[in-house]
Amino acid sequence: MDEAQYWAIVERAKARGGSHVHARVSTVRDELRALPLEGLIAFHECHVRVYRTLLTQSFAEAAMKAALADDDEFAHAAVSWVLSEGEQLYSAVRTDAAVLGDYPVRRLASLLSEYATTSYELLAAENIVAVDPLSLDPSA
């Protein structure tokens, strides 16, 4: 699965779920369940790739500053939120993580760990070993 296909799934979930995080997660989960196992694995690999790309030390610092928080769990929630918002915000944040300060990141963060781990949990249910995005550390 290439990034265009990954982002198409994310954008459909955003369109269907609107501002409701749980509706987005449900939509993503439904789409992933409809994929053949190879497609689910490919989605997860792409998800982990974009997740790692975003989860840098500068991103973590900007996310924690925007939320007035000081732990890595918050950085993971912020990555999940950015990814759930789609490719446009992802690209903007990759260019300048400080743009996170323009969004209500703190209010949204507690809802988002489920979004980060949806594909991981579906793979685990199939007894397939995969990377849990929440286990990743911010990189330099």
C-alpha positions in Angstrom: 0.0 0.0 0.0 1.4 3.4 -0.9 0.9 6.6 1.0 -1.8 7.7 -1.4 -3.9 4.7 -0.6 -3.2 5.1 3.2 -4.3 8.7 3.1 -7.4 7.9 1.1 -8.5 5.6 3.9 -7.7 8.3 6.5 -9.6 11.0 4.6 -12.7 8.8 4.1 -12.7 8.1 7.9 -12.4 11.8 8.5 -15.2 12.6 6.1 -17.5 10.0 7.6 -16.7 10.6 11.2 -16.4 14.4 11.1 -15.1 15.8 14.3 -16.1 12.7 16.3 -12.9 10.8 17.0 -14.7 7.6 17.9 -16.6 7.7 14.7 -13.3 8.1 12.8 -11.8 5.1 14.6 -14.9 3.0 13.9 -14.8 3.9 10.2 -11.1 3.1 9.9 -11.6 -0.2 11.7 -14.5 -1.1 9.4 -12.4 -0.3 6.3 -9.4 -2.3 7.6 -11.6 -5.3 8.4 -12.8 -5.2 4.8 -9.3 -5.4 3.5 -7.6 -8.8 2.7 -5.0 -9.7 5.3 -2.2 -8.5 3.0 -3.9 -5.1 2.7 -4.2 -4.8 6.5 -0.5 -5.6 6.9 0.4 -3.1 4.2 -1.8 -0.4 5.8 -0.2 -1.0 9.2 3.3 -0.9 7.7 2.5 2.5 6.1 0.9 3.7 9.3 4.0 2.9 11.3 6.2 4.5 8.7 4.2 7.9 8.7 3.9 7.6 12.5 7.7 7.2 12.9 8.3 10.0 10.5 6.2 12.4 12.5 7.3 11.2 16.0 10.5 13.3 16.2 11.9 14.9 19.3 11.0 18.4 17.9 7.5 17.2 17.3 7.2 15.7 20.8 8.5 19.0 22.3 6.0 21.1 20.2 3.1 18.8 21.1 3.9 18.9 24.8 4.3 22.7 24.6 0.9 23.1 22.8 -0.8 21.0 25.4 1.1 22.2 28.5 2.0 18.6 29.1 5.3 16.9 29.8 5.1 13.2 28.9 5.7 11.1 25.8 2.1 9.7 26.0 0.9 13.1 25.0 3.3 13.1 22.0 1.7 9.8 20.9 -1.8 11.2 21.2 -0.7 14.3 19.2 0.7 12.1 16.4 -2.6 10.1 16.3 -4.6 13.3 16.1 -2.4 14.7 13.3 -2.7 11.5 11.3 -6.5 11.3 11.9 -6.7 14.9 10.5 -5.2 13.8 7.2 -2.3 14.4 4.8 -2.6 18.2 4.7 -2.0 18.7 8.4 0.6 15.9 8.5 2.6 17.7 5.8 2.2 21.1 7.6 3.4 19.7 10.9 6.3 17.9 9.3 7.4 21.2 7.9 6.9 23.1 11.2 5.8 21.3 14.3 5.1 24.6 16.0 1.8 24.8 14.0 0.4 22.4 16.7 0.1 25.5 18.9 -2.7 26.6 16.6 -4.9 23.7 17.5 -6.8 22.5 20.6 -4.4 19.6 21.0 -4.8 19.2 24.8 -8.5 18.8 24.6 -8.3 16.1 21.9 -5.4 14.0 23.1 -7.1 11.8 25.6 -9.4 10.4 22.9 -6.7 9.3 20.4 -4.6 6.3 21.5 -7.3 4.1 20.0 -6.7 5.6 16.6 -3.0 4.9 16.8 -3.4 1.3 17.5 -6.4 0.2 15.4 -4.4 -1.7 12.7 -2.0 -3.1 15.4 -4.9 -4.5 17.3 -6.5 -6.1 14.2 -3.2 -7.7 13.3 -2.8 -9.0 16.9 -6.2 -10.5 16.7 -4.9 -12.5 13.7 -1.8 -13.6 15.7 0.4 -11.5 13.5 3.4 -9.8 15.2 3.4 -6.1 14.4 4.9 -2.9 15.8 2.7 -1.1 18.4 2.9 2.5 17.5 2.6 3.5 21.1 5.8 1.6 21.9 7.9 4.0 19.7 10.1 6.6 21.2 10.5 10.1 19.8 13.6 10.2 17.6 16.1 13.0 17.1 
